[in-house]
């Protein structure tokens, strides 16, 4: 009886650890390099143009670059991924061939990693003065660029 209670309270031996949401970090370079963490199963890494334009927010033409893992899907085990450079263990889905469109200054972009088995956070960034900078939405619903560098 005690063993059954321990099984219920602590779970079966070898059960998976609790899920950690997928997060993405960015360096300040152009093109930016993304670092992922979390322990869900990522189906793709997608960079999308989220600037104001005539396209619907869901229009596939907004996708600048999409790569898909061919083996390892745990984001904590991904290599660092630089925009436009397909790392080993991934294939490029968008564009179908060739390099993605270059990132433009002052245009916002979103990086997502759709994940099964865990939540997934998006990261919004823009290029300013040749550097990739993280953009966040504040409580006042305004967008703010973090750590804006001084113009060179």
C-alpha positions as CSV (number, residue, x, y, z in Angstrom):
1,X,0.0,0.0,0.0
2,X,2.8,2.4,0.9
3,X,4.6,1.6,-2.4
4,X,1.3,2.4,-4.3
5,X,1.0,5.8,-2.5
6,X,4.6,6.7,-3.3
7,X,4.0,5.8,-6.9
8,X,1.0,8.2,-7.0
9,X,2.7,11.0,-5.2
10,X,6.1,10.8,-6.9
11,X,5.2,9.3,-10.2
12,X,6.5,6.4,-12.1
13,X,10.3,5.9,-12.3
14,X,11.7,7.6,-15.4
15,X,8.9,10.0,-15.8
16,X,9.8,13.1,-17.8
17,X,10.8,16.3,-16.0
18,X,8.3,19.1,-16.0
19,X,8.1,21.1,-19.2
20,X,10.0,24.3,-19.6
21,X,8.7,26.8,-22.1
22,X,10.7,27.4,-25.3
23,X,12.6,30.7,-25.2
24,X,14.7,32.4,-27.7
25,X,17.5,34.9,-27.1
26,X,19.2,37.1,-29.6
27,X,22.7,38.5,-29.9
28,X,23.2,42.1,-31.1
29,X,24.8,41.2,-34.4
30,X,23.4,41.7,-37.9
31,X,22.5,39.1,-39.1
32,X,21.4,38.0,-35.6
33,X,22.1,34.7,-34.0
34,X,19.4,33.0,-32.0
35,X,19.9,30.8,-28.9
36,X,17.1,28.5,-27.8
37,X,16.2,26.9,-24.4
38,X,13.3,24.7,-23.1
39,X,12.5,21.1,-23.3
40,X,9.4,20.7,-25.6
41,X,9.5,19.5,-29.1
42,X,10.1,22.3,-31.7
43,X,8.6,21.8,-35.1
44,X,10.2,24.8,-36.8
45,X,12.1,28.1,-36.3
46,X,10.3,30.9,-38.1
47,X,11.3,34.6,-38.7
48,X,8.4,36.7,-39.7
49,X,8.1,40.4,-40.9
50,X,5.6,42.0,-38.5
51,X,5.8,45.5,-39.8
52,X,2.7,47.5,-40.8
53,X,1.8,46.7,-44.4
54,X,-1.1,45.6,-46.6
55,X,-0.7,41.9,-45.8
56,X,-2.8,40.1,-43.2
57,X,-1.1,39.3,-40.0
58,X,-1.4,35.6,-41.0
59,X,-0.4,35.9,-44.6
60,X,2.4,33.4,-45.4
61,X,4.2,36.1,-47.4
62,X,5.2,37.6,-44.1
63,X,7.5,34.6,-43.4
64,X,11.0,35.7,-44.1
65,X,12.8,32.4,-43.2
66,X,11.7,29.1,-41.9
67,X,13.8,26.1,-41.0
68,X,12.7,22.7,-39.7
69,X,14.7,20.3,-37.5
70,X,15.4,16.9,-39.2
71,X,16.4,15.1,-36.0
72,X,16.8,16.7,-32.6
73,X,13.7,18.8,-31.7
74,X,14.6,19.7,-28.1
75,X,15.5,23.5,-28.3
76,X,18.1,23.3,-25.5
77,X,20.1,21.0,-27.7
78,X,19.9,23.2,-30.8
79,X,23.0,24.8,-32.1
80,X,23.1,28.6,-32.2
81,X,21.2,29.6,-35.3
82,X,22.2,32.6,-37.4
83,X,19.6,34.2,-39.6
84,X,19.9,32.9,-43.2
85,X,22.4,30.1,-42.3
86,X,20.9,26.7,-42.1
87,X,22.7,24.7,-39.4
88,X,23.4,21.0,-39.5
89,X,20.3,19.0,-38.5
90,X,17.9,21.5,-40.2
91,X,16.4,22.0,-43.6
92,X,15.1,25.3,-45.0
93,X,11.4,25.4,-45.9
94,X,11.1,29.2,-46.7
95,X,12.2,30.4,-49.0
96,X,12.0,27.2,-51.0
97,X,15.6,27.9,-52.3
98,X,18.2,30.6,-51.9
99,X,18.9,33.0,-49.2
100,X,16.1,34.8,-47.2
101,X,15.3,38.4,-47.8
102,X,17.8,40.7,-45.9
103,X,16.6,42.2,-42.7
104,X,15.9,46.0,-43.0
105,X,16.7,48.7,-40.5
106,X,13.8,49.8,-38.2
107,X,11.5,47.0,-39.4
108,X,10.1,44.7,-36.6
109,X,10.6,40.9,-37.0
110,X,9.2,38.1,-34.9
111,X,11.1,34.8,-34.1
112,X,8.9,31.8,-33.1
113,X,9.6,28.2,-32.4
114,X,6.2,26.4,-32.4
115,X,6.5,23.8,-29.7
116,X,4.6,20.6,-28.6
117,X,4.6,19.6,-25.0
118,X,5.5,23.1,-23.7
119,X,4.6,26.8,-24.1
120,X,6.6,28.8,-26.5
121,X,7.6,32.5,-26.3
122,X,8.1,34.7,-29.3
123,X,10.9,37.3,-29.6
124,X,10.4,40.5,-31.5
125,X,13.5,42.4,-32.7
126,X,14.6,45.1,-35.1
127,X,17.8,46.2,-36.7
128,X,19.0,49.6,-35.6
129,X,22.4,51.1,-36.4
130,X,23.5,47.7,-37.7
131,X,22.6,45.9,-34.4
132,X,19.8,43.5,-33.6
133,X,17.8,44.8,-30.7
134,X,15.1,43.1,-28.6
135,X,11.7,44.9,-28.7
136,X,9.1,44.5,-25.9
137,X,5.6,45.6,-25.3
138,X,5.1,47.5,-22.0
139,X,2.0,47.6,-19.8
140,X,0.9,50.7,-21.6
141,X,0.7,48.6,-24.8
142,X,3.5,50.6,-26.4
143,X,6.5,48.9,-28.0
144,X,10.0,49.7,-26.7
145,X,13.4,48.9,-28.0
146,X,15.6,47.6,-25.2
147,X,19.2,49.0,-24.8
148,X,19.1,51.2,-27.8
149,X,22.7,52.0,-28.8
150,X,23.9,55.5,-29.5
151,X,24.2,56.2,-33.3
152,X,27.7,55.7,-34.6
